[in-house]
């Protein structure tokens, strides 16, 4: 959904930018109507300081003076700009940044109000977002106290304003300092997520549960603890006479190939009865008119819902990437009264149907997304916030990550519930790219309170966010939370709480959770966005039974990596209906590591590397090393450790993803944890904080390709499956070759096949003996290829032991770097098998078209390379790693 507002914009922008409000203000005078809403931006002229008497004043005396502030922004970003805070992402500076989130702050600006504004019937001060506990003062009068980061706050302000200069002040309060004294008096604390590493909260006494604020900012096992405060969304003064349009929504009543029945819905507030002339035009993807409706409507005092029906013949529907075009219709609305225009807006949305298919079958109960009647295997990853300081995330940064997902053949990302609802441009990009969005409500796993005030606060938050986002065709699921139900059922601290409280208290907590996630949020979605399904929790069965079961609902699988630290081959023993979380860690590339670490920090257990490894309180590098050594042996140095971590991650997740895709339709989704990073460090991501692809992202482009040959070896047997996401049957060939590492071919077999559409077909099963036929398993491998129109579109290599047990000979890889018509070309040729080839250029920015690939003996691959640096500089910096060389060095 893309919205352009000419008059009366009243739903939250959530863009972290002033442009929309300023543009609106500039348009208003030309329209010349007394009833139009005027919007005066209040984002400029802000300053900030510590409050008087704050406990941090002595240690940070300079912060007690006024400094320039940016709105939208955060305390931490303003402190960074004022050089009062060291970069918390560099080395171990995170610890020294904690004081900012433990302090209270004052923000202040002044603005001028003219007599015309004061003469209007309604004047409201609007904060599109405040983080989080805040008191708002206008000319010394307190107008409002706020307590929810995810809500918009509209405050009647006319009585507190005067002509001329006015002073606006926002006092922000540390959520930890605000809640902790109260929490410590309670008989018990609700179980939360991750305890603070810095001693500012007692173990097991987490305040994050009790406030509507982004959970991840309190620290997670992939990101830092930066408890932000701030005016994090635009501020404006709205004034108007007469009617005001609160909402404009395109409700898709019926969508099919022959016709679409649409209602343009308006929520209009007015103080007096009035006749309005409303017109709505639907403009198709080709720019031509597709439908139009106009009529006079009489509205009466209060809230008026006006529906304007339109019928579009033979609509061009919106499809996920890989299944059709992302066609969008633009709906242009115009509302006039007897004095002239009072509202004009246009909104773009895609027409589509969404069904979450839940049917009994041979494997239990299905969980499959059906878009426009097409069952879609969801291919993607879970997405976390882009930064610990949300206001410094740019549209370009979001676009790069979403484009990376699209380029890796993903068709879905899950917006995880421990962060925040993302801004409008994110969803607009997803609409255009055809990436389906699984949208969690913002609950990261902690057990929530269930008092009436908290539930009412959440309900209003949900109403605002659903209404803001519901016209985006990319959103295909609203999900109540992340891991609340499964955590309650199985996590040790939850189990400990259950035995420590009374049966009545236990029942009260369970009833509260079920009410919030199965009733309150479900009812919001049903009322305001009934074309999109609701799901109570991830993982869950939508309260049909226990959460996180293999035969029903979605599934999070963490016995590989976490829990029992099972080997990656265990992925092959688990076949859920939809796997919405699973993952393995790795480090980012050395170029990214150099951005946060000094030379002396480059070892896995250095204080800085432990500070940037959040799993298991900094002990995660031991777990990472365990998984590396299982398959590849002991790394000889830190760069080898980094390289092998990425190889291990990529190979492990490929195994799981190909198993899931091969298991279609028993399994209908693969979302690995995680796509992106919130800061530079070790994590489960495939794209690092700076947007650089890890080996996993390159592998994902192959294992999520529309056509896949999966050859999965387990317990001495290889099962080959052919997977097609195509809508029609496809003629192809598959080929199997066995060869030794030097390239001598030992066996070959090829067959013609017709790939069934939207299906996985098990084509062949081989024992090791059938493949090897007496060849040495330590020096031989099998190559499986899917060939369409004479070209191999998918390739899979099978080895007969862990890499550390193979006799991999170090290959000679010849490289040729040349200037091309589009950047540079880099050709690589290997004389022997070269596994997991990785091309890099040190700390020079250079983007290659492919990486993390295997070179067969005698094979040449030509890559496209883009960089601002000269060809001589690139030749000098070029580094090519492969598994045999790294492991040979490690063995020595």
N, C-alpha and C positions, 0 to 999 in steps of 0.2 A: 504494500500500500504506500503510495506517494501522495502527499497532500500539499496543496498550495492554497493558502488562505489569503483572500483579499480583504475581508472584513470579519470582525467578530470572532477571531480565533479564541477558543475557550478550552480546548483540551491540551494537556501538557505536551510541550514540545520534546523534551528529553533529548535535546541535541547537543547540549554542552556548548552552545554557541549563541552569540547575540544576533546573528544575521537575520533570522526569521522575524524576530520582534522588530528590529530596526527597519527592515524592509516594509513591514506592515505599517509602521508609523509614517513612513515616507509616502505611502500610497494614500493615506486617509485624506489629506487636505484636498486632493484633486477630486474626491468623490463628493464633497460638499454637502453631506446630509447630517442633520442634527442628531438623528437616531443611531447612527453608526457607532460601534464601539471604538473608542480610541485607546491605544496601547502605548504607554510611555515606558521605555526601557529604563531600568534602574540598576543596570549592571556596571556602571562606571563610577569612578571617584571613591572607591572603597579603601579603607585603611583598617589595620588590625593590630591588636596587642594582647598580651596576657592580662587577665583581669587583676584588679588590685588585690593584693594579699594572697595570690596563688602560691601554693607551696613550692613551686619551681622558680619563683621570682629571684631568689638569691643566686641560684645556680645559673640562671639565664636572664641576667639583669637587662641585657639589651632588648630582650623580647617584651619588656614592660613598656617600652616606648612605641609610639605609633609608627607603623611601616605600611608601605603601599601594598594593597591586596588586589587580587584578581577574582572577579566573579563572572561566571561560575568558577569555583575553585575549592581547594581544601586548605586547611591550616598547614599541612605538611608541604604542599606545593608553594604556598606563600612563604614559609620559612626557608625553603630551598632557594627561592628567588631572592630573598633578603640575605642570603648566605649565613643564616642563623641555624642551619641544620646541614650536617654532612650527608652526602648521598647515601641513603640507607641501603642501596643495592651494591655499593662498593665494599669489598672485603667483608669485615664483620661490623660495619657501621650500624647495622640494624639495631643493635643493643643500645647505642647512644641516641637513637631516635625515639625511644619509647616515651620520653617525658612529654612529647607533644600531645599524645593521646591521653595522657593522664592529667592534663591541665585544662583550665577553663579560659575562654577567649572572648574578646569583644571585637565586633566588626561594626564599622560606622561609615555612613555616607550622607551626603546632603543632596537635595534636588529641589527644583523649582516647580511650583504648581501655579497655573494661571487661573484667572477668574472663570474662564470657560469650563475648565475641568470641574471646579467646585460647584458650578451651576448645574451640572448634570445630576440626574436623579440617583445614580448609583456610582460609587467610586470604591474600588477594591484594590487592596495591596495583595499581590499574588506572588508567592514563592513556589516555583515549580518543583523545588526539592530542597530540604534542609537536612543536614546530617549532624546529629539526629535530635538530641535534646537541645532545644533552643527556646529562648524567650525573645519575642519581637517587640520592640519599642518604637513608637513614632512620636517625635517631639516630647519625649519623656514619659509618655503614657504606654503602659504595657497593653498590647493588643491580643497577644496569643502566645501560648506555650505549645511546642510541637514535640512529637515523640515517635515519628515514623519517617525513615529515610526515603521510603518508596511512595510517599503521598505528595500530592499538591495541596498547598494551603492557600485558600482564598479568604481574605480578612477584610471585612467592611472597615473602611478607613476615613470616610468623609468627615466624621465628627472630630477626628484628631488632626486633620489637615488645616492649613491656613494658606492664604495667598502669599506667594513669595517663597523664601527658602524654608525647607523642612528638613529635619534630621531623622534619619532612620538608623536604628541600631539593632543588631542581633547579638545576643549573648549565647555562646555555645558552651555546653557543659560536657566534660568527660563522661562517657557512658559508664565507664568502669567506676569512677569516683562517685557517680550519681547512684549507682545500684548496689555497690558492694556493701556499704553499711547495712542496708536493708536485708540483703541476702544472707549475711553472716548471722542475722538474728532468726532466720527461718529454721524450722526443725530439720529440714534437709534441703539439698540443692538438686534441682532437676539435672539429670545427666546431660552433659554437653558433648563437645567434640575434643579439641586439643587444649591441654593445659598450657598456660603461659610458660615460656622458657626463661622469663626474666623476673619472676618472683613478685609481680604486681598483683597476682591473684593466687589465693591458696589452691593447692591441688584439689580438684573435684568441686571447686566453687566458682564456676564460670558464669559471668554475668551476661554473656552474649545471648543465652537462651531467652532472656527476658525483655529484649529490646528488638524492635523491627529495624534492623540494620544489617548490612552485608556481613554474613558470618565469617567469610574468609579473611577479613581484615584483622581478626583476632588470631590469625596464624593457622596454617593447614600443613599437611605433610608434603606440600609442594610449594609453599610460599611463606613469606615473612609475616610478622606481626606488626602491622601498621594501623592502629586504631584511629581512623580519620575522623575529623570534624570539619564542617564547613558549609558554606552556601553553595551547594554543588550543582544547582540548576539555575536558570535565569530568574531574575526578579523584575516585575513590571507593575505598573499602576494602570488598571483598567477602569475606564469610565464610559457611561452610556446612558441614554434615555430610551424608553420604550422596550421593545422585545430584544432578547439576546438568544442566539443559538448556542446551546450548550454542547450539542453533539450532532454530527452528520455521519451516518453509517450506511453502508451498502449491504443490505441483508439479502443473501442468496437463497431464495425460497425453493427454487427448483432449477437444476442445471443438468442438461443432457445435450446430446449431439444435435437434436433438432431445435431446441429452444431453451431459453433461460428466463425464468420469472424472477425479477429483481424488485426489491422495495428500497427506495432511497428513504431513509428514516431520519427525521429531524426531531431533536428535543429542544423546544423553544420555551423560554421563560418570559413572562410578561406581567406587568402590573395592571394592565387594563385590556378590555376586549378590543380586538383590532382585526381588520381584514388584511391578509397578506397575499400577495401574488407570488407563487413559487413555481419555478421551472427547473427541470433537470434534463440535461442532455447526456446521452451515453455515446462516447466516441470510441470506435473500434481500434484495434491495433494498426489498421491501415490508415487511420486518420479520418475515416469517413463516419458520418452519423449512423449509429446503429439503432437508436430509439430516442424518443423525446416525450416528456409529459409536462404539462403545466396546468395549473388551476388556482382559483382563489380559495383561501382557507381562512376561516374565522377562528382566532385563538382567544381564550379567556384567561383571566388572572390565574397565575400559578404556572404549573408545568404542563406543557402541551406536547404530545407525541403526534407527529404528522407523518403519514406514510404516503409515498408517491410511487405507484407501481409502474414498472416498465417491463416490456417483453422484447427480448432479443432473439431474432430468428437465426438458426444455424450458428450459434456462438463459437468463437475460437477459444478453446479452453486452455487453462494453465496446466502444465505438466511438470513433474520433477525432471531434473536433468537426466537425459538418456531415454526419456519416454515420449518426448514431444516438445513443442515450443513453449516458451514462457510468455504467452500472449497476455496482454493487459488491456483492460478497458479503462478509459478516463471518464468519470462522471462529474459533470460540471453543474453546480447548483447556483441559482440566483434567487434571492428573496427581496421583494420590494414591498414597501407600504405606500401610502398616499403621498409621502414626502420624497420618496426615491429609494435607492438601494440601501438595504440595511445589512446584507450579508452576501458574500460571494466566495465560493470555494470550489476547488476541483480535487478529486481524489482518484487515484489509479489503483485498481485491484484486479486480480485474476479470478476468473470464473472456474470453479472446480468443486467436486464433491470429495469428501473424506469419510472413510469408514474404517474403524478399527475392528477388523474381523475377529470374532471370538466364537469359534465353533468347535464342538466336540469332534474328535477324529481319533485315528489309531494311536496317536502319541499323547493324548490328553485333551487340552483345549488350546486352540490356536491363538496367536497374537500376530496379526499381519495388517499392515497399512494398505488400504485399497483406495487408489486415487483415480477418479473418473472410471471406476469399474476395473482398473488394472491392479492386480496384486503386485506390490512393489517390494522387492527385497531391499531393506534399508542398509545402506553401506555408508559408514561414517565414523564419527568419533564424538566424544564428549568434549564440551567447550567450557573452559573456566574463564574468569574475567581476564582482561588484557593487561591490567596493571593494578597494583595495590592502591594507586591514586587514580580513580576513574576519570577525573576531569582532564588528565593529560593524555588520554587516549584519543588519537585522531581518527577521522574517517578513513584516511589512507591505511592506517594500521589495521583497522577492522577489515577493510577491503582486501588487503594482502593476505590475511588469514583465511577469509572466505574464498578468495580466488585460489589459494593453495588447496583448500578442500575440494573445490570444483575441479582443479587441474589433476587432483589425485583420484578422480572418478567417484568422489563421494556425492551422495544425494541427500544426506541428512546430517545435521549436528544437533546435539542435545545441549541446550542452555541450562547448565547445572544449577541446582537450587541453593547453593551456598554463596552465590554472588549477588548480582543485582540485575534488574530488568534492563536490558540493553537499549540504547537510544534508537530512535526511528531509522536513521540511515542504515544501521545494521540489518534490519528486517527488509528495508527497501532493496539492499544489495542481495539478500537471500532470495527475495522475490524474483529479481532479474536473472540470477544465476541458477534458479531452479533447485535450490537447496532447501529441503524440508527442515522445519524447525520443531523439535520436541522441546516444549517450553515448560520448564519447572517453575512453580511458584517458589518464592525465596525462603526455603527451609532446607538447611544443609545436613540435617541429621539429628540435631539436638531435640530433646523432648520439650515441646512448647508448653507454656502456661495455658490454662483454660478458663481464666476468669473472664467475666463478661466484657470488661473494658478491652482486654487484649483481643478477644475474638472479634469484637466490633471494629477494632482498629484494623485487623487483618481483612475483615470483610470489605471495608471501604477501600483499602489498598488494592484488593483484588478487583473490585469493580472498576477503579480508575485504570488499572493496568490492562484489564481485558478490553475495556472500551477503547483504550488508546491503540491497542495492537490488533484488534480483531479483524480488520480489513486486509491484513497481510495474508495472501494465499499460501505463503510458505509455512505458516504455523499450522501444523496438522495434529498436534496434541497439546493439551494442557495437563500438566502433571502436578499433583498436590505437593510433593516434597521429594527430597532425596533421602532414602534410607531410614526414615523415621520408624516405619513399621518393622522392618527387618532388624534394626538396631534394638528396638524394644523387645523383640522376641528372642534375640540371640547374643547380644553383646554383654560382656562380663559385668560392666558397671551397672547396666540396667538390671541384670539378674540380681546383683547385690542389693540394689534399691528395693526390688520386689519383696525380698525376704525381710527387709528392715521396716516396712510400712504395714499398716493394717489392711485387711481385706477391703474395707470400705474405701480407704485412700487409693488402693490399687485400682479398684473399679472406677473411682472418680477420674483417675489419670487416663485409663483406657477409654472411658466414655468421652472424655474431652478430646483425645486424639481422633477418635472415630467421628465425632461430631464435626471437628474442624476440617478434616481431610475428606470425609465421605459425604458430608452434608453441606457445610457452609461454602467451601470452595466449589464443590460440584454444583450447588444451586446458582452460584454466581455465573459459572460457565454456561449452564443450561439456560439461564435467563438472558445473558448478554451475547453469547456466541454459540448457539446451539448447533451450528453446522460443523463444529470441531469437537471430537470426543474428549472426555475427561478421564483421567486415570489417577487413582488416589495416591499412589506412592511408587517410587522406583527403588528397588524392585518390589513387585507385589502381584497379587491376583485381583486387585481392585476390591479388597476385603471379601472376596469369595472364600478365602481360607488363609492359610499361612503364607507369608511372603517368601520370595526367593526359592521357588521350587522349579524343578526342571520341566514339569509337564503342563505348566499353566502360567501365563503372564510373562513378565520380563525377569531377567536374571542378572545378578552381579556375581562374577566368579573371581575370587581372590585367593583361592588355595594355591595357585601359582603366584609367586612373589610374596604375598602376605601370608598370614596364618602358618600353614605347615611348610611353606616354601617348597612346594612340590615341583618336580621337573616340568619343563615346558611341554613334554609329550602328554602330560595329563590333560591338556586342552582337548586332545582327541577322545578322551573318555567322557566328555561333558557335552551334551547336545540339548540346550534349552530351546524354548520356543522363540525367544528373542534375547540375545545377549547384549545388554545395554551398558555393561562395564566389564572390562578385563584389561590387564595391562602389565607392562614390564618397564623398568626404569632404564635410563641412560643419561650420560652427560651430554651437554651440547658440544659443538665443535670447538676446537682450541681457540679460534678467533673470538668466539663469544666468551670463553673462559678468561681470555686475556683482558676482556673489558671489565671484569670485576675482581681479578686476582693479580697479585704481584708474582714475580718469578719464584720467590721463596715459598709461595703458597701451593705450588703445583705438586701436591701429593695427596692421595685420597683422604688421609687422616689429619691433614693440617687443620688448624683452627678455622681457617677461612673456608676450606672445602666442607668441613663439618657444618659450618654456619649456612652454607648454601645447599646442604643436604638435609631436608626436613623430615624424612622418613625415620621413624624410630628414634626421635630426639637427637638426630645427627649421626646415628649409627648405621644409616642406610647404605653407606658405601661398603660395609662388610657384607650386607645382603647382595649388593651389586657384584662384588667380587666373587661371592659364592656362585652366582649364576654364570659368571664369566668362566671361572675355573672348571666348572662342571663340563663345559663343552670345548673350551679353548685353551685351558691351561693358565698358568700364572703369567700376568703381563710383566714385561721386563721394565717398563717405566710408565710414567703418567700418560704421555700421548698414546701409548699402546693400550693402557687401561681405558682411555676415552674411546679410542677406535673400536676396541672389542666390546665395550658396553653398547655401542650403537649397533654393531653386528648382531650381538645376542638379542637385543630388543627387536630388531627388524625381523630376524629369522623366527623368533618365538611368536610374535604377533601375526606374521604371515601364516604360520602353521595353524593358529587358532582361526583366523579369518577364512582361510581356504577350507578348513573343516566345516565352519558354519555355512559358507556358501554352498559347499558340496552337499550339505544336509537339507537343502531346500526340498520340499516345503515344511519339513518338520521344524526347521529353524528359518525365521524370516527376517533376521536382523543381526547386524554386527556393528556395534559402536564401541570402539576401543577407547580406553582411558589413556591419554587425553590428546586433544589436537594441539593446544597452544600453551604458552607459559605466561605467568603473571610477573616473573622476574627471571634473571639469568641464574641458572643453577641446575642441579640434578633433578630430574622429574620423569614422569611417564610420557611427556609430550613427544610429538613427531615434528613440530615446528617450534623453534625456540623463541625466546622473548624478542629477539631482533628480526624474526621472520625467516631465519635460515632453516632450511630443511635438514632434518636428521636423515639417517639412512632409512628409518621407518617410513618417512613420507614418500620417498622414492619407491620403496617396496609397495606401499599402499596403492600407488598409481597402477601397479601391475596386478596386485591381488584383488583390487576393486574394479579392474577393467571389465567392460561389458561381456567380453568373451574370455573364459578362463579354462585352462587345463590344470587341474589340481592332482598332484601325485603325492599322496600322503602315506609315508612309511611308518608302521607301528608294529612292534613285536615281530619283525622279520617279514612283514607282508606289506606290499604297496598297493593301495587302492587308487585307481585313476578315475577321475570324474571329469565330465565336460559340462561346463556351466554357461548358460546363455541368458542374458537379460534382454535379448532382442524380442520384438513383438511377433515375428514370423519365423518359420523354420529356415535353417541356413545350411547349405551344403558345405562340407568341410572335410579335412583329413586330419587324423592324428598320427603322430609318428613317435616311436620309441627307439632310442639308440643307446647301446652300452659301449663305453670306450674307457681307455685308461687315461691317466692324467696327461700323458704326452700327446694324446689325440688318436691313438690307434683304435679303430673301430672293431668291437668284438661281436656285436649283434645289432640287428635293425629289424623293425617291424612297422608297417604302415597300413592304415585302413581308412576307407572312405566312411563318412558318417553324415547323417542329417541331424543337426542340433535342434532339439525340441525348443520351442519358444518359452521364455519365462520358466526355465526348468534347469535342474541338475540331473545328469544321467551318469550312472556308474558304468563305465565302458569296459574296464578290465581290472583284474586282480592278479598280481604276481607275488610269488614268494621270492625271497632273496636268491634261492637256488635257481629258480626259473630265469631270473634276470642275469645272474653272474655266470651260470653254466661252467662253474669251476674256476672262474677268474678270481684274482686276489681282491677281497673286499676292501683292503686298505689302499689300493692303488687304482680302483675302478669306480665309475659312477654311471648313472643312467640319466639320459636327457629325454624329457617328454615335451612334445611340441604340438600345438594346435595350429593347423595351417588352413588359411582361407585365401582363395584366389592366388595360390602359390606363395603366400607370405606367411611366415610364422607370427601369429598375433598374440600368442602366449607360450611361455616356456617355463618348465619346472625341472630342477635338477634334484636327483635323489642320491644321497650318499649312504653308505652302509655302516657307518659308525660315527661317533662324535669326532669333530674335526681334529681334536688333540691326538686321536688314535690313528689318524690317517697319515699316509706318507706323502703329504703334499709337497711337490718340488717347487721351490721358488721360481716363478716364471720370469722371463725377460719380457718386459712390456715396452715396446717402442712407441714413442709419441711424436706426433707432428703437429705443431701449432702454426696456423696460417691465418692471414686476414681473409675474411669472407665478405659476401654482399650484406650480411646481417651480423655484424660483430666479427667474431673469430670462429674458426673451426679447429677442433682438437680431435685428431685421429689416434686411436690406441689400438695396438696389435700385440697379441700375446702368442708366444711360441708354445706354451703349455697352458693348462687350465689355470686361470687366474680368478680366484673366488673373492667376492666382496670387494671389488675394486673401488677405491675412493680417491677422487680427484680433488685437490685443494690448492690454495695459493697463499698459505700462511695467513697473515692479517690483512691481505689485500681483498677488497670487495670484488668478487667475480662470481657470476651466476652461470652454472652449466645446465644444459638441457636435460641431462640424465646423470645419475651417480649411483653408487652402491649396487653395482651390477656384476654379473659374472661374464668373463670372456672365455669362450671355448678355445681349445687349442687351434691356433692359426686364424682365429676370428679377428676381424677389424670392426671397430665401432667408431663412428664420427659424431662428435658432440658439437652443439652450438654453444659459444661462450660469449657472454656480455660483460664488459668491464670498461671503466673509464681509463684504465692504465694502458701503457704502451705494450706492444707485443714483446719487446725486449724485456721489459719489467716482468711480464707474465711468464715468459720462458724461464727467467731466472728464479721465479718464485714457485714454479710448478712442482707439486709433490703428488706422487701416485703411490698409494698404499694398496696392498692386497693381503689376504689372510695368511697365505703361506709365508710371506716375508715377515709379517708381524709375529707370527707364531714361531718361526725359526729363530728370530731374534730373542723371543721370550724364552725359548728352550735353552739358549746359551746363557 
